[in-house]
Amino acid sequence: MRFENIGGNELARSEIPILVVKQNTVPSWIKSNAGWWCKNSISDRDFLKGTEYLITNGVIRVSMPNQDSASGTVPQWVKMNACWWVDGSISDGEFTSAIAFLVKIGLINP
């Protein structure tokens, strides 16, 4: 969602990414990938490619303007979220919010 002219100020703008998970749970293979990523058995790039596949194939839908490709690295907190998700400490929704962030900053380009 994009908001402009907030409070009558033409310079005030905000964007809120919207992430919708089509299934009740994220497929088990991405949880396996997250576990391997958490243990540094696969690279950030490999994890991002698997997640991008989910978005590209409609398992996770992200509604936001397209971003330019980013050359940065995955923030450590996103990886910690993946670790917590794998061990059941956080929900699928909390995990997918971190994925929406990666799309927003351009590390995943669906």
MOKAUR-V547947 format. One record per pair of residues at least 24 apart in sequence whose C-alpha atoms are under 7 Angstrom apart, sorted by the first residue. I is the first residue (numbers start at 0). J is the second residue. If there is no record, write none. Layout:
BEGIN
I:J  I:J
END
This chain:
BEGIN
0:63  16:62  16:63  16:99  17:61  17:62  17:63  18:59  18:60  18:61  18:62  18:96  18:99  19:59  19:60  19:61  20:58  20:59  20:60  21:58  21:59  22:58  24:91  25:91  30:85  33:81  33:82  33:85  34:82  34:85  37:78  37:81  37:82  47:107  51:107  51:108  51:109  54:109  55:109  61:99  66:103  66:105  67:105  68:105  68:106  68:108  69:104  69:105  69:106
END
